[in-house]
Amino acid sequence: MSETLNLGVVGLRNIGKGHIRRCADLKDANIIAVADTLEDRLQEAKAEFGIDHTYTQAEDLFNHADLNGVILAVPNHFHSPLAIAAMEAGLHVLVEKPIAQNTDEARKMIAVRDQTGRTLMIGMNQRYSPLVYGIRNHIASGILGEIYYAKTKWVRRNLADILWERGDWFLSRQLSGGGPMIDLGVHIMDLMLHLMGFPKAESVSGLCFSGTGQKEADRLGKPKVEVEDFSSGLIRLEGGRALHIESSFFLSERDERIQHVLYGEKGGLDMIDRNWRMFLTEGEAVEDLVIEPQTDAPSSSVAHFTDVLHGRSELSSTAEQGLEILRIIEALYESAESGTSIQLS
């Protein structure tokens, strides 16, 4: 790989622009081309970031000379076809979560990756910080014992207008693949499984609720909401472990909440209001532990992507892990619809 990587970005809403800004902080990677279907966004990117090469078609960007890789920040139903097209054009790919709309698409992406020998990374951005790397190091050291149960939630009270700002596709089951579980839940599920060593799921029991979102859509004169307002699931994992998860776009909470709790044989770990605490327990005694961040850890998914392409790091957030998470989410939706637990292995 050349000393400096040349990357392209497809999709210039907030996430795509965020990748460009984070890439600007890297010493050995440049964004040299961008693509979006809207000319206004291309001109804004050109003015803000000084990028001269702009395209209204992703496939034209893939053929741009001197590109090493591409970042895909596009709606879910474009993840698979654009990732496949980019790899077939010889590019390494960082695609935003979820890996695809469904597991069939994800498997096709993995097959093309294997055929082309390109890197395929999934943008699970909750992993990439010195603090999370440090937490995973502590857990891997065995200081808390085996983590046997975890709870995680990312619930929002009422997104309303924000959802439709992203486009009507976002609330279409056919185009998005699901609602808050595939949008928010995918992040926190990945983080918890990552910290637990990514054990395989054996069964899933899920619940989904709807109604409030459609009332908001009717009030705003918006199309039908085809995805859930709120979803929860209990995931039984290999080795007798388990994970409980909740996510929502509409829920009667006072405020948005992100919370994580992990229970180990010797102690635990929790995150409330974005503050992590790690502790040991013995009888009634609780001993707080200092979490040591890993100072050389990547601070973003694009930083890790460039480390991998330069050969400095082994790939994290693999396509196989993205497929496993999507497999769990599909089972959660199937369980909610059928009212039964779904066996995965």
PyMOL commands that set and color helices and strands:
alter all, ss='L'
color gray80, all
select helices_A, chain A and resi 14-24+39-49+58-62+76-88+103-116+125-127+130-141+161-165+168-171+173-176+180-195+212-220+238-240+301-309+319-338
alter helices_A, ss='H'
color red, helices_A
select strands_A, chain A and resi 5-10+29-35+53-55+69-72+92-96+120-123+147-155+201-209+230-237+241-248+257-264+267-272+275-282+285-289+342-343
alter strands_A, ss='S'
color yellow, strands_A
deselect
rebuild
show_as cartoon
